Amino acid sequence: MSLQAALAAAAYAATGSLSVNLSSLIPERFHPGKRACRALRDLRDAPSGPYFARSVLESRWRCRLLLRYALGLTRAELKRFLHERAFFEGAVFAAPMLNTARPVVLAAPHYGAAPVGYVAAVNQLGPKKPINLFYDAALTPSRLNVLFERCGVDTNTLLGGFTGVVAAMRALERREWLVMMPDAFDDIAHTLAVPFFGRMLRVAAGTAFFALRTDAWVVPVFASPMNQLGVRVTLGRPIDPRRFVGFDEPQSIFMLTRALFACFERELRRGPEHWLNWEQFPRVSTAVTPPGRLEEDAPMRLLRDKCAASPHLLQELPELELLVK
């Protein structure tokens, strides 16, 4: 082990004890975990408490050290690091898409180790096609580009806006791969709301739009720092847009996006400390009013009203007439 690797490993290993001993002493403005807890304090179904705050702090420290270490490696060293220190869960789920010529969208929430995780996932899956990075280059550092280049992967950075959308569509039509983070958006007017941690979260619709228009697999990717210097990459079960064909496009986009964020929520419940968006979560989501007590005939009234507004339902399902008449 080189001196650089030894120092990085020692600093990385120390984050656990340092977070335990220093968490309570660090002011809130320098403590992402405490800020997250304050933002989430009135939310019924969100993580909270001193343990969560300390875990967030530890995760942020580890992710920064991990990314800084990866960026300091040469091409050969990075390849060796990904081979020895990147561990995978659920990689078998990727098998169906590797056996087809269809394009792929890698979709991840904003995790601290996401850049290293993306590179590790691409290195593991081994596509022989260019990788297209779809994000706002003015707001996102070029670290992901650097890592992909050092890993020997052909990458293209797509601009935001209409030009970027057109470029992304053309890339997927060429059966290339696209990298996206669907939990970020520039304009709330171009979002939709999906259930997430007991609230309705505003999210970008681009991932579902691209997948439905180009028949691309959507593969959820989650990257979290390990206890020792390394990254754990979880590949979620690929989402096939063909499951949602047959509805009008807005409904199909909602259903696919809902499936993707249901996958995100399942993983975040396993390790909520790694998500970077907890502080802004209350601002980009709305509470869901709990349903009140229904009267005994309320479901029947609702069914009658629906049949009255849509007469074709009785033609398609004649049995409904026995219920509503």
N, C-alpha and C positions, 0 to 999 in steps of 0.2 A: 504494500500500500504506500502510495506517495505521501509526502508531507502534507500536501494540500488536501488529499482525501482524509488523512488522519485528523487534521484540524477540523475539517468540516464534519466528520463523524463525531468528534468529541463535542463540538458546539451543538450539534443536532441532538445528541443524547442528553445534554444538560438541560434542554428546554423543559423536560418533564418536571424535574425538581425545582427549576427556577420559577416555573409558572405556579407551582404549589406554594412556594415561599414568598413570592413577590406579588401575586395577584391582588391580594387585599390591600397592598400598599400603593399600587399604581393608580393615579388619578383617572377618573372616567374619560377625560378627553384623550388620554393615551392608551386606553384600554378598550379594544373593540368588543370584548365580551360584555363588559359593563354597559357599554352603549347599546348593544343588542338587547340586553335584558331590560333596559329602560324603555326602549322602543316597543318591546313585546309585553310589557307589564300588564296591560289591560286586555290582552288577547287570550281567549279561553283555551285554545288548542295549540299553543306555540311553546317551544322550550323556554325554560327560565331557571333561575336559581344560581347560587355561587358555583356549583360544579359545572354548569353549562358555561358560565362566564369564564371560568378558568380554562375549560376545554377549548373555547374559541381562541383565547390568547395563545395557548400552546399550539393550536393548529396553524395560526397565522405565522408564528415564529418559525415553525418547522417548514411551512410552505415557502417562506422567503429564503431560508437557508438552502432548501432543496433546489429552488429555481436558480439561485445565485451559483450554487455548485455546478448544476447542469450547464449553465451558460459559460462556465469557465473551462469546460472540457473540450478537448480536440475531437475531431470526427471519430477517430478510433476509440478514444476514451468514452465518448458518449455511447457508441455502439456497445461497448463492453458493459457500461453501466446499465443500459436498458436490458441487456441480456441477463445480467447477474442480480440487479436490484429492482427490477420491475416485476411485480407479481400480479397475476390475472385471476379474476373470478368471472364465470359465465362466458368464457371465450368460446365454448362449444356452441353457444347460441348464434355465433356469427357464421357457422358453416353454411346455412342455406344461401346466403347472399354471395359467398365466395364461389359457389358453383353456378352462378348465373352471370350474364353480361349486363345486368341492371346497374344503374348508378347507385351511390350510397351517400346519405347525409349523416355525418357524425354530429350528434346533438348533445350538448352538455350544459348543465347549469353552471353558474359562476362559482366554481370551486377554486380554492387557492392554488391547488396543484394542477389545475386544468391544462396549462401549456405543456408540462412534462407528461401528463396523462395522454393528451392527444398524440404527441410524438410517439409515446410508448405503444399506443393502440395501433397507429399506422404501421409502426415497425413490426408489431406482432402479426397483424393481418396481412401485411405485405402486398398492398395493391401495386400493380405495375402501371398505374396511371397517375396523372398530376393530381395534387391536392389543392383545392381552391378554398381560401380563407375568406369568409364572408363576415366582415365586421367593419366598424368605422375606424379607419386607420388613423384619423385625427385624435381619437379618444383612447385607442388601444395601443400599447407599446408594441414594438416590432420583435419582442422576445420570441413569440411563436414562430415567426419567419426564420429567425436565427437558428432556433433549435431544429426546425425541419431541414434547413439547408445543411447544417452540420451532420444531420442524419442521412444526407444524400437523397432527400425526397424532393421531387420537382414540385414547387409550390407557386401559386398565383394569388396575389392579394386583390380582392375585388372591392371596388369602391361602394359606398352606400348610395342610396337613392335609386332612381330609375335605371341609371347606367349599370349599377351593380346588380340589380335584379335581372336585367337582360343578359349580362355576362354569366350570372349564376345559372340561368336557364340554359344557355348555350353549352356551358360546361357539363351540366347533367345530361343534356341531349347527346353529348359526346361520350357518355357513360363514365365520366370522371367522378371524383369524390368531392364533397362539399363539407366544410367545417363550420358549425354555427353554434351560437349560444342563445337559445330562444327565450331566456328569462330577462333579456335586455331589449329595450326599444328606444327609439329617438322621439317618436310622436305618439302620444296616447290615443290620438284619433285613429291610428292605424293598428289598434290592438283589439283583442277580444278578451272576455272574462271566462276563466275556467275555475272549477273548485280546487282549492289548495289549502291545506291545513285549516279547514273549517271556514274559509273565507272565499271570496271570488277574486282571483288574482288577474290583473291585466298583464297580458303576455303578447308577444309578437306572433303573428300568424304565418310568417314567412316559411318556417320549416314545413308546415303542413301544405302550404301552397305549392312549394317546389316539389315536394314528394308526390302530390296528387297529379300535378301537371306533367311530370317526367317519369312516373312509375318507379321512383327511387325508394330503396329501403331506408328506414330511419333507425339508426342504431344509437341508443342512449349510452353515454360514456361518463363514468364517474371516476375521479382520481383523487385519492386522499393520501396524505403522508403516513408512513409507517412509523413504528416506534424506533426502529433503527433506520439509518439513512437509506431511503428507498421510497418507492411509490407503489400503492396498490390501485390497480385499474379494474373497475367492474364494468363489464359490457352487458348492458341490459338486453333482453330478448328483442331482436329486430322487429320493428312495426312495419307491416306490409300495407301500403296505401290501398291495395286492392280490396281490403276488408271494408273500406268506406266508400267504394264506388256504388252508384245507384241512387244516391241522394243528390239534392242540389248542392252546388259547390260550397256555399257558406256553411251548410250543415255538415258536409264532409270535412271541411277545414276544422270546424269546431270539434267534431268527434275524434279526428286524428290528434289534434292538439290536446284534447282532454285525455286521451290514452297516454300521450307522451308525458304530461305533467302528473298523471297518476303514477307513472313509473318513477318520475323525479321524487314525488312525495314519499313513496315507499323507501327509496334509498336515503332520503334526508332524515327520515325517522330513525334509521339505523345510525346515522352519523350527522346530526344537525349542526355540529360545530364547524363543519367545513364549508358551509354555504356563506358566501360573502354578502348576500343581499338582505340579511335579517333586519338591519337598521332601517332600510327603506321599505320593507314589506308592508307595514301598516299604511304607508302613503300610497301604495300602488295596488291596494286591495280594499275590498269593502266587506263588512260583516254580513252574514246570512241570517235573516230573521228566523228564529226557530218556528216551525209550524205550530199553529194553535190546535186546539181540540176540534176535530171534525164532528159535525152532526151526523147522525146515522145515515141519512139519505144524501149527504153531500156528494159522495162519489157518483151516485146515480144521476144527480142533477148535472154534474160536470159532464158525464157521458152523453146525456141527452143534448146538452148545449153544443157539445162537439159534433154530434151527428147532425144537428140542425144547421150548424155552420158549414159542414162538409158533407153534403148528401151522398157523395160518391162512396163514403165509408159503408153505407148500407148496401150499396151495390156490390162492393168487394167482399163484405162480410155480412151476408144476409142474416146470420144468427144474431147480430146486434139488434135487429128489429124486435126480437122476442124480449129483449131487456128494456128497450127504451119506450115501447108502446104501452 
